[in-house]
């Protein structure tokens, strides 16, 4: 385990020895320096986790050492010591960036407490920096997965719009990665050091959403026992990602318009105006232009949001990216297992590219996460994938969009009638208004007879074949098994 290092800087040898002895007992590594210049040389060789420096020293004093450390990019906390204990000296040190100060003669319990707090601050700062770097790595522009023309076009749009401060509208189905795109824009923008705040416009009631978005004052409504900042205030100097903007009520649409136009709003229950500097990235799975035509979405807000629009294609429009995405998720989830999962079989990849992914990238990610968790092998096989995925076959584009042909509609109707009447061919034909022979011909046509299978139907839902010619035995309703349809 890494032992934290403290550098004591003081021209008084007794003070050095006193502090060094006390801090060594706390199991810190302790170094000493007799003046500010020596301390700077030591920090240059190996930066300590904390510096404790006397203020009054010949040559480079404590305040001068603090200034030099900061100008050279060293951000470790500095505790200043003074024998005078004057308020002005302490204030000057704090204003210059010192973490805290200690008055001589020391109370050792105070020394231990201040040192502990300073080192705790150092560790928290490092953890926060690591988290920021991890988030930056995760949402970096070049870590978005895909090489299809459709997604490359999105990457180009991200690169261009990230250099501006324009409002952005992201359009795409659920699961296409709208929040990921929004984060990529934020991380690659001039606001990257500011907060990124997400608001789900469809997750809360109008009253709760208004309070969450704009904040409220104490007593503004039942349960408002204290004032609360809204998410827009929390996003100040950063980016606010407003998901499902189409679900906002007309009243909230008006308030959002004011934020975009005037950069100001009022908390619920307040008469005071709050000003914010925030970039809005809105997202919708619904066509906002159609909602404007229907009169359910404000036209002026639509044009304010629609400064730059990025359409994120559904996964079915970039199926060539499926293997890349799948391998990406295998690397993410596979490395966490005691026996890592490192890849996918060719058959599994083939299965993935035959499925149309109505849940888009999110559904693919969940499918891979599940397969990684359940497979006993180092690679994923078709049987490790969810049942709906590994039993599906290629669909037409029309089917993927939810449309069906007349032939498919007729087939489904015939199946429903047969199942409702316990597969009695004679009675079903009568209800359908066709001859029994015609019904059998249609069953053969749809792959439900003679072992034929239609092009688009998954093999596991096809029934047991029936005879091509009618016979008295076929009046038995159990002869035609449609139980799996």
Secondary structure, DSSP 4 states (H G I P E B T S, - for coil): -PPPEEEEE-S-HHHHHHHHHHHHHTT-EEEEESSHHHHHHHHHHS--SEEEEES--SSS-HHHHHHHHHHTT---EEEEEESS--HHHHHHHHHTT-SEEEESSP-HHHHHHHHHHHHHHHHHHHHHHHHHHHHHHHT-GGGS---SHHHHHHHHHHHHHHTS---EEEE--TTS-HHHHHHHHHHTSTTTTS-EEEEETTSS-HHHHHHHHHEE-TTSSTT--S-EE-HHHHTTTSEEEEE-GGGS-HHHHHHHHHHHHHSEEE-BT--SEEE---EEEEEESS-HHHHHHHTSS-HHHHHHHTTEEEEPPPGGGGGGGHHHHHHHHHHHHHTTSSS---EE-HHHHHHHTTS--TTHHHHHHHHHHHHHHH-SSSEE-GGGS-HHHHT-----HHHHTT---HHHHHHHHHHHHHHHTTT-HHHHHHHHTS-HHHHHHHHHHTTSSTT---SSS-GGG------SS--GGGGSTTSS--TT-
